[in-house]
Amino acid sequence: MSVISKLKAKWKKLTASKKPFQNSGDYWRNRYNDGGNSGGGSYGVLADFKANILNNFVKKENIKTVIEFGCGDGNQLTLAEYPNYIGFDISPKAISLCQSLFNDDSSKSFMLLDHYNNQNADVTLSLDVIFHLVEDQVFNEYMELLFSAANKYVIIFSSNTDTVEAPNHHVRHRKFTNWLAANQSDWKLLQHIPNENPYTGNNKVSSFADFYIFAKT
């Protein structure tokens, strides 16, 4: 078999093994089950940027409890300095990865999102999640949960636009602050922090997401 024939056969096998996009939940469950990770935003300079903002905020505001909805594979959390943390995710594999990674850290616990039972915290986090919620109902339910579980603050790291077309099925950009204005009038935008690594097309070292910090009024 020629080199070209071998490459074609390999490509055919790889593309045949990829599952077609069905919905945002299945995409992430399949991604972790297939050995994927949380993406470039949770690694390298992007992870460092997020950790610096979050750790400084937690220290400045004397935050005691943190809940994250969409904890992923836990790599971002390795840089975190939180007194007490609960991470939720829809992927059993992601939860298993986090539990293994932080097995000796009693300040952190992880649960499937289906097992959420009205836990709340000083601050809730949504990091690189909102633009992956392509279905309107899933987006609405997630936003309701994110804000109802927060006692003082909500911190979102996401794009905030309806004008940018997403390049992939699992990405949908939204101007989520419109949802806030219509549904959460008792929350105000405390701070908008632009990304120090604005998007250049390279997902490993740049991002279209900014920080949005909301306070309960």
C-alpha positions as CSV (number, residue, x, y, z in Angstrom):
1,M,0.0,0.0,0.0
2,S,1.4,3.4,-0.9
3,V,1.9,6.2,1.6
4,I,-1.0,8.2,0.1
5,S,-3.3,5.1,0.4
6,K,-2.2,4.6,4.0
7,L,-3.0,8.2,4.8
8,K,-6.4,8.1,3.2
9,A,-7.2,4.9,5.0
10,K,-6.1,6.4,8.3
11,W,-8.2,9.6,7.7
12,K,-11.2,7.5,6.8
13,K,-10.9,5.6,10.0
14,L,-10.5,8.7,12.1
15,T,-13.5,10.5,10.5
16,A,-15.7,7.5,10.8
17,S,-15.0,7.2,14.5
18,K,-16.1,10.8,15.2
19,K,-19.6,11.0,16.5
20,P,-21.9,13.5,14.7
21,F,-23.0,16.5,16.8
22,Q,-26.3,15.9,18.6
23,N,-26.5,18.4,21.4
24,S,-24.1,20.3,23.8
25,G,-24.5,17.8,26.6
26,D,-23.6,14.8,24.5
27,Y,-20.8,16.6,22.8
28,W,-18.9,17.2,26.1
29,R,-19.7,13.7,27.5
30,N,-18.4,12.1,24.4
31,R,-15.4,14.5,24.3
32,Y,-14.2,13.5,27.8
33,N,-15.0,9.8,27.2
34,D,-12.8,9.9,24.1
35,G,-9.9,11.3,26.0
36,G,-10.4,15.0,25.2
37,N,-9.8,17.8,27.7
38,S,-11.5,21.1,28.6
39,G,-9.8,22.9,25.8
40,G,-7.1,25.5,25.3
41,G,-8.8,28.0,27.7
42,S,-7.9,25.8,30.7
43,Y,-4.2,25.5,29.9
44,G,-1.2,27.7,29.4
45,V,-1.4,31.5,29.3
46,L,-5.2,31.5,29.2
47,A,-5.4,29.5,32.4
48,D,-2.8,31.7,34.0
49,F,-4.8,34.8,33.2
50,K,-8.0,33.4,34.6
51,A,-6.4,32.2,37.7
52,N,-4.8,35.5,38.4
53,I,-8.1,37.4,38.1
54,L,-10.0,34.8,40.2
55,N,-7.5,34.3,43.0
56,N,-7.1,38.1,43.4
57,F,-10.9,38.5,43.6
58,V,-11.4,35.7,46.1
59,K,-8.7,37.2,48.3
60,K,-9.8,40.8,48.0
61,E,-13.5,40.0,48.7
62,N,-12.7,37.5,51.5
63,I,-14.6,34.8,49.6
64,K,-15.1,31.6,51.6
65,T,-17.2,29.4,49.3
66,V,-17.0,28.9,45.5
67,I,-19.2,26.8,43.2
68,E,-18.3,26.3,39.6
69,F,-20.8,25.1,37.1
70,G,-18.8,23.4,34.4
71,C,-15.6,22.3,36.2
72,G,-14.3,20.3,33.2
73,D,-11.2,18.2,33.6
74,G,-9.9,20.2,36.6
75,N,-6.7,21.6,35.1
76,Q,-7.9,25.2,35.6
77,L,-8.6,24.4,39.2
78,T,-5.0,23.4,39.8
79,L,-4.1,27.1,39.7
80,A,-7.0,28.1,42.0
81,E,-6.7,29.4,45.6
82,Y,-10.2,28.8,47.0
83,P,-11.0,28.1,50.7
84,N,-13.9,25.8,49.8
85,Y,-15.0,24.7,46.4
86,I,-17.7,22.5,44.7
87,G,-17.4,21.7,41.0
88,F,-20.3,20.5,39.0
89,D,-20.3,19.1,35.5
90,I,-22.5,17.1,33.1
91,S,-19.8,14.6,32.3
92,P,-19.2,11.6,34.6
93,K,-15.7,11.2,33.1
94,A,-14.9,14.9,33.9
95,I,-16.0,14.4,37.5
96,S,-13.9,11.3,37.8
97,L,-10.9,13.1,36.5
98,C,-11.3,15.9,39.0
99,Q,-11.9,13.5,41.9
100,S,-8.7,11.7,41.0
101,L,-6.7,14.9,40.5
102,F,-7.7,16.4,43.9
103,N,-8.1,13.1,45.8
104,D,-6.0,14.5,48.7
105,D,-7.6,17.9,48.9
106,S,-10.6,18.0,51.3
107,S,-11.4,21.6,50.4
108,K,-12.7,20.5,47.0
109,S,-15.6,18.3,46.0
110,F,-17.2,17.4,42.7
111,M,-20.6,16.3,41.7
112,L,-22.6,15.6,38.6
113,L,-24.9,18.5,37.7
114,D,-27.9,16.1,37.9
115,H,-27.1,15.7,41.6
116,Y,-27.2,19.5,42.4
117,N,-29.3,19.9,45.5
118,N,-29.7,23.6,46.2
119,Q,-26.1,24.2,47.3
120,N,-25.1,27.8,47.3
121,A,-21.8,29.8,47.7
122,D,-20.5,33.3,48.1
123,V,-19.6,33.3,44.4
124,T,-20.5,31.1,41.5
125,L,-18.3,30.7,38.4
126,S,-18.9,30.1,34.7
127,L,-15.7,29.8,32.8
128,D,-15.7,29.1,29.1
129,V,-19.2,27.5,29.3
130,I,-21.9,29.9,28.1
131,F,-20.8,29.9,24.5
132,H,-20.9,26.1,24.5
133,L,-24.6,26.1,25.4
134,V,-26.1,26.0,21.9
135,E,-29.7,25.2,22.9
136,D,-31.9,28.0,24.2
137,Q,-33.5,25.9,26.9
138,V,-30.2,24.6,28.2
139,F,-28.8,28.2,28.2
140,N,-31.8,29.5,30.1
141,E,-31.7,26.8,32.7
142,Y,-28.0,27.1,33.2
143,M,-28.2,30.9,33.7
144,E,-31.0,30.5,36.2
145,L,-29.0,28.0,38.2
146,L,-25.8,30.1,38.0
147,F,-27.5,33.1,39.6
148,S,-29.8,31.3,42.0
149,A,-26.9,29.5,43.6
150,A,-24.9,32.7,44.2
151,N,-25.2,34.6,47.5
152,K,-23.0,37.6,46.6
153,Y,-21.2,37.4,43.3
154,V,-21.3,35.7,39.9
155,I,-18.2,35.6,37.7
156,I,-18.6,34.8,34.0
157,F,-15.8,34.3,31.5
158,S,-17.4,34.2,28.1
159,S,-17.9,36.0,24.8
160,N,-20.8,38.5,24.9
161,T,-22.0,39.1,21.4
162,D,-24.7,38.0,19.0
163,T,-22.8,39.2,15.9
164,V,-20.0,36.7,15.7
165,E,-20.7,33.5,13.8
166,A,-19.4,30.4,15.5
167,P,-17.0,28.1,13.5
168,N,-18.1,24.9,15.2
169,H,-21.4,23.1,16.0
170,H,-20.6,23.1,19.7
171,V,-20.1,26.9,19.9
172,R,-22.8,29.6,19.9
173,H,-22.0,33.1,20.8
174,R,-24.6,35.0,22.8
175,K,-25.0,38.5,24.2
176,F,-25.8,37.0,27.6
177,T,-26.1,40.4,29.3
178,N,-29.4,40.8,27.4
179,W,-30.7,37.8,29.3
180,L,-29.5,39.4,32.6
181,A,-31.3,42.6,31.9
182,A,-34.5,40.7,31.2
183,N,-34.4,38.1,33.9
184,Q,-32.1,39.2,36.8
185,S,-32.8,42.8,37.7
186,D,-31.4,42.4,41.2
187,W,-27.9,41.8,39.8
188,K,-25.6,44.5,38.5
189,L,-22.4,44.4,36.5
190,L,-19.6,45.2,38.9
191,Q,-16.7,44.9,36.6
192,H,-15.8,44.0,33.0
193,I,-12.2,42.8,32.6
194,P,-11.1,42.5,28.9
195,N,-9.0,39.4,28.0
196,E,-5.3,40.2,28.0
197,N,-5.0,37.6,25.2
198,P,-7.7,38.7,22.7
199,Y,-8.6,36.2,20.0
200,T,-6.2,35.8,17.1
201,G,-7.5,32.5,15.7
202,N,-5.2,30.4,17.8
203,N,-7.4,28.8,20.5
204,K,-4.4,27.7,22.6
205,V,-3.0,31.2,23.3
206,S,-6.0,33.6,22.6
207,S,-9.6,33.7,23.5
208,F,-12.8,35.7,22.6
209,A,-13.9,35.6,26.2
210,D,-13.7,38.4,28.8
211,F,-14.5,38.5,32.5
212,Y,-17.8,39.8,33.7
213,I,-18.3,40.1,37.5
214,F,-21.8,40.6,38.8
215,A,-22.9,41.6,42.3
216,K,-26.2,41.1,44.0
217,T,-28.0,44.3,44.8
